[in-house]
Amino acid sequence: MEQMKLIIAIFLIVGLLTAPLTHAQSNQAASGGGHGSSTAMAAPQSKKAARAVDRALSKKILKALTRTKGLNGTRIFVKASDGDIALSGTVLETSQISLAIKTAQAVDGVKSVREALRLTTQPE
C-alpha cells in the first residue's frame, strides 16, 4: 500500500513539474512562435526589419534584371516598399521596359511593379 502511495505521489510531482512546460509550448505554437512558424503568422516587423526586407528584395530584383537576356539592367534602379516595387532609370529599347517589368514581377515577394523607365539613345 505504501508503495502505491509513493508511485502516485511521484506521478503527481512529475505532472505538476511538467505542466508549465507543456502549457508554454502550446501557447508558443498557437501564437506562431517556435521553429515551425510561418511568416503569415509573424508579428508586425519593426521599421528596421522592414527596411532590411525591402533592401534584400531590391537586391534580388536587381540580380534578376542583370541576369535577364535581352535586358541591360545596369541603369535600372529598384526601390522596394513592402513588396511594392518602383523601377526607374533608362533602357536602350522599348522592349526592355516590358521585359524589366516581367522580370521584377517574377521575383518571389513582389506584390506590384510600377515603372518610370525612360528610353535613351546612349549606350553605357
Secondary structure, DSSP 4 states (H G I P E B T S, - for coil): -HHHHHHHHHHHHHHHHHHHHHHHHHHHHHTT-STT--GGGPPPPPHHHHHHHHHHHHHHHHHHHHHSTT--GGGEEEEEETTEEEEEEEESSTHHHHHHHHHHHTSTT--EEEEEEEE-S---
